[in-house]
Amino acid sequence: MAGLVACYWSTGSEPETHGLVFALWKHGATVILPVLRDDNDLDWAVYDGPDTLAPGRFGIMEPVDTRRGVDAVRTAALVIVPALAVDRRTGIRLGRGGGSYDRALARVGPNVPTVALLHDGELIDDVPSEPHDRTVRYAMTPAGLTRLM
């Protein structure tokens, strides 16, 4: 495993990513995790093990490493994002309404795999969308990976 992977540190009822992040890191990937900025955009910092995280805004765990900037996600070979639901026809993801991941996904190249992690029942037929909403190319549920576009 090599390359740069952008992921997130799960919180609350989100599909658990702590083991995934740790495994990617242990197998040689450079993993960047989001750092929520005051303007609700996402900065990125490198994960360097579980002891390198600290609570950030809203108590969400963030890396304490040097911030890489909002454009760091552009260089990722794989981008894994949270979602409340994803439209199986269009790939539109429904987030929590802050637009943070929509801004980040807008910076990702068209050939980079973008994956939303979902619980069963969250890959649905119709997600409402607005012009700023971004798509993901894959949805991962406990049943497996679904290519969306």
Secondary structure, 3 states (H helix, E strand, C coil): CCCEEECCCCCCCCCCCHHHHHHHHHCCCEEEEEEECCCCCEEEEEECCHHHEEECHHHCEEECCCECCHHHHHHCCEEEEECCEEECCCCEEECCCCCHHHHHHHCCCCCCCEEEECCCCCEECCCCCCCCCCECCEEEECCEEEECC
